[in-house]
Amino acid sequence: MAGTLIGVLGATGKMGGAIIRAIATTPGATLAAAVERPGHPALGQDAGVIASGVSAGVPITTGTPANKTDVWIDFSIPVATLAAARAAAARGVAMVIGTTGLSTDDREELRAAARQIPIVFTPNMSVGVTMLLKLVADAARVLGPGYDLEIVETHHRAKRDAPSGTALRLAEALADATGRDLGATARYQRHGEIGPRTDEEIGIQTVRGGDVVGDHTVHFLGTGERIEITHRATSRDTFAHGAVRAALWLASGGAGGTAQRRPPGLYDMRDVLGL
């Protein structure tokens, strides 16, 4: 094996399969391990065959990666992600985490792990969404308080958490840019006699249905005009390629076991892209 050795957790999920396919087409990236939950019917099967029909020579195992790995990539559920982060910290393996729905306490646990290992954590690995975060923050600063701020996100009917992690990150970017306390100003629903909209609130609305991969629109609503900035994801491949890019960045793209990787810390895609 050559290049950065990557272990994929949740290897047979939609994102796991997309990440395995992305690794196969990314120079400098090598699939070294693929992991699934105990009792999964795909255990022992070739991860590449499951993901794309092409052998990768890597069997799907359970637990944590047993092979030598530089970075683990995890898009799963909070309880599994935290267990993986603890194991990675104990073994000194870097991580890329795209799991959403983490609580404040969960994030604190990730920060604790990041004191021992480098972790890229972001609810959306898309390069386009990373640019969206910068664009909406810049727009909020320039437009000023005369524009009301609203976010609408749409995802497939099976998504478990709401609002999406990306919508929350967009709200954080808007709050930071305008000096607002998101905890005090976020408005997640409107129903009944609610009275006039306040100047300070940031609306975050959720739509669920069909097979939508992910749409996010930030509305800047002024008097006589409005601006809408939208990102639409049509394939999970954009997230997968972003995650692999983050893994290579963590390991500096060097050979497995010899790379001068990033120092311990909690990073996001803005760090990966140098924004």
Contacts in CASP RR format, 6 or more apart in sequence:
PFRMAT RR
TARGET T0000
AUTHOR 0000-0000-0000
METHOD contacts of the structure
MODEL  1
MAGTLIGVLGATGKMGGAIIRAIATTPGATLAAAVERPGHPALGQDAGVI
ASGVSAGVPITTGTPANKTDVWIDFSIPVATLAAARAAAARGVAMVIGTT
GLSTDDREELRAAARQIPIVFTPNMSVGVTMLLKLVADAARVLGPGYDLE
IVETHHRAKRDAPSGTALRLAEALADATGRDLGATARYQRHGEIGPRTDE
EIGIQTVRGGDVVGDHTVHFLGTGERIEITHRATSRDTFAHGAVRAALWL
ASGGAGGTAQRRPPGLYDMRDVLGL
1 30 0 8 1.000
1 32 0 8 1.000
1 256 0 8 1.000
2 28 0 8 1.000
2 30 0 8 1.000
2 255 0 8 1.000
2 256 0 8 1.000
3 28 0 8 1.000
3 29 0 8 1.000
3 30 0 8 1.000
3 253 0 8 1.000
3 254 0 8 1.000
3 255 0 8 1.000
3 256 0 8 1.000
4 28 0 8 1.000
4 29 0 8 1.000
4 30 0 8 1.000
4 70 0 8 1.000
4 71 0 8 1.000
4 247 0 8 1.000
4 248 0 8 1.000
4 251 0 8 1.000
4 253 0 8 1.000
4 254 0 8 1.000
4 256 0 8 1.000
4 259 0 8 1.000
5 30 0 8 1.000
5 32 0 8 1.000
5 33 0 8 1.000
5 67 0 8 1.000
5 68 0 8 1.000
5 69 0 8 1.000
5 70 0 8 1.000
5 71 0 8 1.000
5 256 0 8 1.000
5 257 0 8 1.000
6 23 0 8 1.000
6 29 0 8 1.000
6 30 0 8 1.000
6 31 0 8 1.000
6 32 0 8 1.000
6 33 0 8 1.000
6 69 0 8 1.000
6 70 0 8 1.000
6 71 0 8 1.000
6 72 0 8 1.000
6 73 0 8 1.000
6 244 0 8 1.000
6 247 0 8 1.000
7 31 0 8 1.000
7 32 0 8 1.000
7 33 0 8 1.000
7 34 0 8 1.000
7 35 0 8 1.000
7 65 0 8 1.000
7 67 0 8 1.000
7 69 0 8 1.000
7 71 0 8 1.000
7 72 0 8 1.000
7 73 0 8 1.000
8 16 0 8 1.000
8 17 0 8 1.000
8 19 0 8 1.000
8 20 0 8 1.000
8 23 0 8 1.000
8 31 0 8 1.000
8 33 0 8 1.000
8 34 0 8 1.000
8 35 0 8 1.000
8 47 0 8 1.000
8 72 0 8 1.000
8 73 0 8 1.000
9 35 0 8 1.000
9 64 0 8 1.000
9 65 0 8 1.000
9 72 0 8 1.000
9 73 0 8 1.000
9 74 0 8 1.000
9 75 0 8 1.000
9 76 0 8 1.000
9 80 0 8 1.000
9 84 0 8 1.000
10 16 0 8 1.000
10 34 0 8 1.000
10 35 0 8 1.000
10 36 0 8 1.000
10 37 0 8 1.000
10 74 0 8 1.000
10 75 0 8 1.000
10 76 0 8 1.000
11 17 0 8 1.000
11 20 0 8 1.000
11 34 0 8 1.000
11 35 0 8 1.000
11 36 0 8 1.000
11 42 0 8 1.000
11 47 0 8 1.000
11 50 0 8 1.000
11 51 0 8 1.000
11 60 0 8 1.000
12 36 0 8 1.000
12 40 0 8 1.000
12 42 0 8 1.000
12 50 0 8 1.000
12 51 0 8 1.000
12 60 0 8 1.000
14 236 0 8 1.000
15 75 0 8 1.000
15 236 0 8 1.000
15 239 0 8 1.000
15 240 0 8 1.000
16 51 0 8 1.000
16 73 0 8 1.000
16 75 0 8 1.000
16 240 0 8 1.000
17 50 0 8 1.000
17 51 0 8 1.000
17 52 0 8 1.000
17 240 0 8 1.000
18 51 0 8 1.000
18 236 0 8 1.000
18 237 0 8 1.000
18 239 0 8 1.000
18 240 0 8 1.000
19 73 0 8 1.000
19 75 0 8 1.000
19 240 0 8 1.000
19 243 0 8 1.000
19 244 0 8 1.000
20 31 0 8 1.000
20 34 0 8 1.000
20 47 0 8 1.000
20 48 0 8 1.000
20 50 0 8 1.000
20 51 0 8 1.000
20 52 0 8 1.000
20 56 0 8 1.000
21 51 0 8 1.000
21 52 0 8 1.000
21 237 0 8 1.000
21 240 0 8 1.000
22 29 0 8 1.000
22 237 0 8 1.000
22 240 0 8 1.000
22 241 0 8 1.000
22 242 0 8 1.000
22 243 0 8 1.000
22 244 0 8 1.000
23 29 0 8 1.000
23 30 0 8 1.000
23 31 0 8 1.000
23 244 0 8 1.000
24 31 0 8 1.000
24 48 0 8 1.000
24 52 0 8 1.000
24 54 0 8 1.000
24 56 0 8 1.000
26 241 0 8 1.000
26 244 0 8 1.000
26 245 0 8 1.000
26 248 0 8 1.000
28 248 0 8 1.000
28 253 0 8 1.000
28 254 0 8 1.000
29 244 0 8 1.000
29 247 0 8 1.000
29 248 0 8 1.000
31 47 0 8 1.000
31 48 0 8 1.000
31 56 0 8 1.000
31 58 0 8 1.000
32 58 0 8 1.000
32 65 0 8 1.000
32 67 0 8 1.000
32 68 0 8 1.000
32 69 0 8 1.000
32 70 0 8 1.000
33 58 0 8 1.000
33 61 0 8 1.000
33 65 0 8 1.000
33 66 0 8 1.000
33 67 0 8 1.000
33 69 0 8 1.000
34 47 0 8 1.000
34 48 0 8 1.000
34 56 0 8 1.000
34 58 0 8 1.000
34 59 0 8 1.000
34 60 0 8 1.000
34 61 0 8 1.000
35 60 0 8 1.000
35 61 0 8 1.000
35 62 0 8 1.000
35 63 0 8 1.000
35 64 0 8 1.000
35 65 0 8 1.000
36 42 0 8 1.000
36 43 0 8 1.000
36 60 0 8 1.000
36 61 0 8 1.000
36 62 0 8 1.000
37 62 0 8 1.000
37 80 0 8 1.000
38 62 0 8 1.000
38 63 0 8 1.000
39 62 0 8 1.000
40 60 0 8 1.000
40 62 0 8 1.000
42 50 0 8 1.000
42 60 0 8 1.000
43 60 0 8 1.000
43 61 0 8 1.000
43 62 0 8 1.000
44 59 0 8 1.000
44 60 0 8 1.000
44 61 0 8 1.000
45 59 0 8 1.000
45 60 0 8 1.000
46 55 0 8 1.000
46 56 0 8 1.000
46 57 0 8 1.000
46 58 0 8 1.000
46 59 0 8 1.000
46 60 0 8 1.000
47 56 0 8 1.000
47 57 0 8 1.000
47 58 0 8 1.000
47 59 0 8 1.000
47 60 0 8 1.000
48 54 0 8 1.000
48 55 0 8 1.000
48 56 0 8 1.000
48 57 0 8 1.000
48 58 0 8 1.000
49 55 0 8 1.000
49 56 0 8 1.000
50 60 0 8 1.000
64 72 0 8 1.000
64 84 0 8 1.000
64 87 0 8 1.000
64 88 0 8 1.000
64 91 0 8 1.000
65 72 0 8 1.000
65 93 0 8 1.000
68 256 0 8 1.000
68 257 0 8 1.000
69 93 0 8 1.000
70 93 0 8 1.000
70 94 0 8 1.000
70 247 0 8 1.000
70 250 0 8 1.000
70 251 0 8 1.000
70 256 0 8 1.000
70 257 0 8 1.000
70 259 0 8 1.000
70 261 0 8 1.000
71 93 0 8 1.000
71 94 0 8 1.000
71 95 0 8 1.000
71 96 0 8 1.000
71 247 0 8 1.000
71 250 0 8 1.000
71 251 0 8 1.000
72 84 0 8 1.000
72 88 0 8 1.000
72 93 0 8 1.000
72 94 0 8 1.000
72 95 0 8 1.000
72 96 0 8 1.000
73 95 0 8 1.000
73 96 0 8 1.000
73 97 0 8 1.000
73 243 0 8 1.000
73 244 0 8 1.000
73 247 0 8 1.000
74 80 0 8 1.000
74 81 0 8 1.000
74 84 0 8 1.000
74 95 0 8 1.000
74 96 0 8 1.000
74 97 0 8 1.000
74 98 0 8 1.000
74 99 0 8 1.000
75 97 0 8 1.000
75 98 0 8 1.000
75 99 0 8 1.000
75 239 0 8 1.000
75 243 0 8 1.000
76 84 0 8 1.000
76 99 0 8 1.000
77 99 0 8 1.000
77 160 0 8 1.000
78 99 0 8 1.000
78 101 0 8 1.000
78 102 0 8 1.000
78 103 0 8 1.000
78 106 0 8 1.000
80 99 0 8 1.000
81 97 0 8 1.000
81 98 0 8 1.000
81 99 0 8 1.000
81 102 0 8 1.000
81 106 0 8 1.000
82 106 0 8 1.000
82 109 0 8 1.000
82 110 0 8 1.000
84 95 0 8 1.000
85 95 0 8 1.000
85 97 0 8 1.000
85 109 0 8 1.000
85 110 0 8 1.000
85 113 0 8 1.000
85 119 0 8 1.000
86 109 0 8 1.000
86 113 0 8 1.000
88 94 0 8 1.000
88 95 0 8 1.000
88 113 0 8 1.000
88 117 0 8 1.000
89 113 0 8 1.000
89 116 0 8 1.000
89 117 0 8 1.000
92 116 0 8 1.000
92 117 0 8 1.000
93 117 0 8 1.000
94 117 0 8 1.000
94 118 0 8 1.000
94 119 0 8 1.000
94 247 0 8 1.000
94 250 0 8 1.000
94 251 0 8 1.000
94 261 0 8 1.000
94 262 0 8 1.000
95 113 0 8 1.000
95 117 0 8 1.000
95 118 0 8 1.000
95 119 0 8 1.000
95 120 0 8 1.000
95 121 0 8 1.000
96 119 0 8 1.000
96 120 0 8 1.000
96 125 0 8 1.000
96 243 0 8 1.000
96 246 0 8 1.000
96 247 0 8 1.000
96 250 0 8 1.000
97 110 0 8 1.000
97 119 0 8 1.000
97 120 0 8 1.000
97 121 0 8 1.000
97 122 0 8 1.000
98 121 0 8 1.000
98 122 0 8 1.000
98 123 0 8 1.000
98 124 0 8 1.000
98 125 0 8 1.000
98 243 0 8 1.000
100 123 0 8 1.000
100 161 0 8 1.000
100 164 0 8 1.000
100 165 0 8 1.000
101 123 0 8 1.000
101 160 0 8 1.000
101 161 0 8 1.000
101 165 0 8 1.000
102 110 0 8 1.000
110 119 0 8 1.000
110 121 0 8 1.000
110 266 0 8 1.000
111 266 0 8 1.000
113 119 0 8 1.000
114 121 0 8 1.000
114 264 0 8 1.000
114 265 0 8 1.000
114 266 0 8 1.000
115 264 0 8 1.000
115 265 0 8 1.000
116 264 0 8 1.000
117 264 0 8 1.000
117 265 0 8 1.000
118 250 0 8 1.000
118 261 0 8 1.000
118 262 0 8 1.000
118 263 0 8 1.000
118 264 0 8 1.000
118 265 0 8 1.000
118 267 0 8 1.000
119 265 0 8 1.000
119 266 0 8 1.000
119 267 0 8 1.000
120 246 0 8 1.000
120 247 0 8 1.000
120 249 0 8 1.000
120 250 0 8 1.000
120 267 0 8 1.000
120 268 0 8 1.000
120 269 0 8 1.000
120 271 0 8 1.000
120 272 0 8 1.000
121 266 0 8 1.000
121 267 0 8 1.000
121 268 0 8 1.000
122 130 0 8 1.000
122 169 0 8 1.000
122 268 0 8 1.000
122 269 0 8 1.000
123 164 0 8 1.000
123 165 0 8 1.000
123 166 0 8 1.000
123 168 0 8 1.000
123 169 0 8 1.000
124 130 0 8 1.000
124 165 0 8 1.000
124 166 0 8 1.000
124 169 0 8 1.000
124 239 0 8 1.000
124 269 0 8 1.000
125 238 0 8 1.000
125 239 0 8 1.000
125 240 0 8 1.000
125 242 0 8 1.000
125 243 0 8 1.000
125 245 0 8 1.000
125 246 0 8 1.000
125 269 0 8 1.000
126 231 0 8 1.000
126 233 0 8 1.000
126 238 0 8 1.000
126 239 0 8 1.000
126 242 0 8 1.000
126 269 0 8 1.000
127 238 0 8 1.000
127 242 0 8 1.000
127 245 0 8 1.000
127 269 0 8 1.000
127 273 0 8 1.000
128 231 0 8 1.000
128 238 0 8 1.000
129 166 0 8 1.000
129 216 0 8 1.000
129 231 0 8 1.000
129 233 0 8 1.000
129 269 0 8 1.000
130 269 0 8 1.000
130 270 0 8 1.000
130 272 0 8 1.000
130 273 0 8 1.000
130 275 0 8 1.000
131 275 0 8 1.000
132 170 0 8 1.000
132 216 0 8 1.000
132 218 0 8 1.000
132 229 0 8 1.000
132 231 0 8 1.000
133 169 0 8 1.000
133 170 0 8 1.000
133 173 0 8 1.000
133 270 0 8 1.000
134 270 0 8 1.000
134 275 0 8 1.000
135 229 0 8 1.000
136 170 0 8 1.000
136 173 0 8 1.000
136 174 0 8 1.000
136 177 0 8 1.000
136 218 0 8 1.000
136 229 0 8 1.000
137 173 0 8 1.000
137 174 0 8 1.000
137 176 0 8 1.000
137 177 0 8 1.000
138 177 0 8 1.000
139 218 0 8 1.000
139 220 0 8 1.000
139 227 0 8 1.000
139 229 0 8 1.000
140 147 0 8 1.000
140 149 0 8 1.000
140 173 0 8 1.000
140 174 0 8 1.000
140 177 0 8 1.000
140 178 0 8 1.000
140 220 0 8 1.000
141 177 0 8 1.000
141 178 0 8 1.000
143 220 0 8 1.000
143 227 0 8 1.000
144 178 0 8 1.000
145 178 0 8 1.000
145 199 0 8 1.000
146 199 0 8 1.000
146 222 0 8 1.000
146 223 0 8 1.000
147 220 0 8 1.000
147 221 0 8 1.000
147 222 0 8 1.000
147 227 0 8 1.000
148 197 0 8 1.000
148 199 0 8 1.000
148 201 0 8 1.000
148 219 0 8 1.000
148 220 0 8 1.000
148 221 0 8 1.000
148 222 0 8 1.000
149 174 0 8 1.000
149 178 0 8 1.000
149 201 0 8 1.000
149 202 0 8 1.000
149 203 0 8 1.000
149 218 0 8 1.000
149 219 0 8 1.000
149 220 0 8 1.000
149 221 0 8 1.000
150 202 0 8 1.000
150 203 0 8 1.000
150 204 0 8 1.000
150 205 0 8 1.000
150 218 0 8 1.000
150 219 0 8 1.000
150 221 0 8 1.000
151 163 0 8 1.000
151 167 0 8 1.000
151 170 0 8 1.000
151 171 0 8 1.000
151 174 0 8 1.000
151 202 0 8 1.000
151 203 0 8 1.000
151 204 0 8 1.000
151 205 0 8 1.000
151 216 0 8 1.000
151 217 0 8 1.000
151 218 0 8 1.000
151 219 0 8 1.000
152 205 0 8 1.000
152 207 0 8 1.000
152 216 0 8 1.000
152 217 0 8 1.000
152 219 0 8 1.000
153 163 0 8 1.000
153 164 0 8 1.000
153 166 0 8 1.000
153 167 0 8 1.000
153 204 0 8 1.000
153 205 0 8 1.000
153 206 0 8 1.000
153 207 0 8 1.000
153 214 0 8 1.000
153 215 0 8 1.000
153 216 0 8 1.000
153 217 0 8 1.000
154 207 0 8 1.000
154 208 0 8 1.000
154 209 0 8 1.000
154 212 0 8 1.000
154 214 0 8 1.000
154 215 0 8 1.000
154 216 0 8 1.000
155 164 0 8 1.000
155 207 0 8 1.000
155 208 0 8 1.000
155 209 0 8 1.000
155 212 0 8 1.000
155 213 0 8 1.000
155 214 0 8 1.000
155 215 0 8 1.000
156 208 0 8 1.000
156 209 0 8 1.000
156 210 0 8 1.000
156 211 0 8 1.000
156 212 0 8 1.000
156 213 0 8 1.000
156 214 0 8 1.000
157 208 0 8 1.000
157 209 0 8 1.000
157 210 0 8 1.000
157 211 0 8 1.000
159 208 0 8 1.000
162 206 0 8 1.000
162 208 0 8 1.000
163 171 0 8 1.000
163 188 0 8 1.000
163 204 0 8 1.000
163 205 0 8 1.000
163 206 0 8 1.000
164 206 0 8 1.000
164 214 0 8 1.000
164 216 0 8 1.000
166 214 0 8 1.000
166 216 0 8 1.000
167 204 0 8 1.000
167 206 0 8 1.000
167 216 0 8 1.000
168 204 0 8 1.000
170 216 0 8 1.000
170 218 0 8 1.000
171 182 0 8 1.000
171 186 0 8 1.000
171 202 0 8 1.000
171 203 0 8 1.000
171 204 0 8 1.000
172 182 0 8 1.000
174 180 0 8 1.000
174 202 0 8 1.000
174 218 0 8 1.000
175 181 0 8 1.000
175 182 0 8 1.000
175 185 0 8 1.000
175 202 0 8 1.000
180 200 0 8 1.000
180 202 0 8 1.000
182 202 0 8 1.000
184 200 0 8 1.000
185 198 0 8 1.000
185 200 0 8 1.000
185 201 0 8 1.000
185 202 0 8 1.000
186 201 0 8 1.000
186 202 0 8 1.000
186 203 0 8 1.000
186 204 0 8 1.000
187 201 0 8 1.000
187 202 0 8 1.000
187 203 0 8 1.000
187 204 0 8 1.000
188 203 0 8 1.000
188 204 0 8 1.000
188 205 0 8 1.000
188 206 0 8 1.000
189 205 0 8 1.000
213 233 0 8 1.000
213 234 0 8 1.000
213 235 0 8 1.000
213 236 0 8 1.000
214 232 0 8 1.000
214 233 0 8 1.000
215 230 0 8 1.000
215 231 0 8 1.000
215 232 0 8 1.000
215 233 0 8 1.000
216 230 0 8 1.000
216 231 0 8 1.000
217 228 0 8 1.000
217 229 0 8 1.000
217 230 0 8 1.000
217 231 0 8 1.000
218 228 0 8 1.000
218 229 0 8 1.000
218 230 0 8 1.000
219 226 0 8 1.000
219 227 0 8 1.000
219 228 0 8 1.000
220 226 0 8 1.000
220 227 0 8 1.000
220 228 0 8 1.000
220 229 0 8 1.000
233 239 0 8 1.000
242 269 0 8 1.000
242 272 0 8 1.000
245 272 0 8 1.000
246 269 0 8 1.000
246 272 0 8 1.000
249 262 0 8 1.000
249 271 0 8 1.000
249 272 0 8 1.000
250 261 0 8 1.000
250 262 0 8 1.000
250 267 0 8 1.000
251 259 0 8 1.000
251 261 0 8 1.000
252 259 0 8 1.000
252 260 0 8 1.000
252 261 0 8 1.000
252 262 0 8 1.000
253 259 0 8 1.000
254 260 0 8 1.000
END
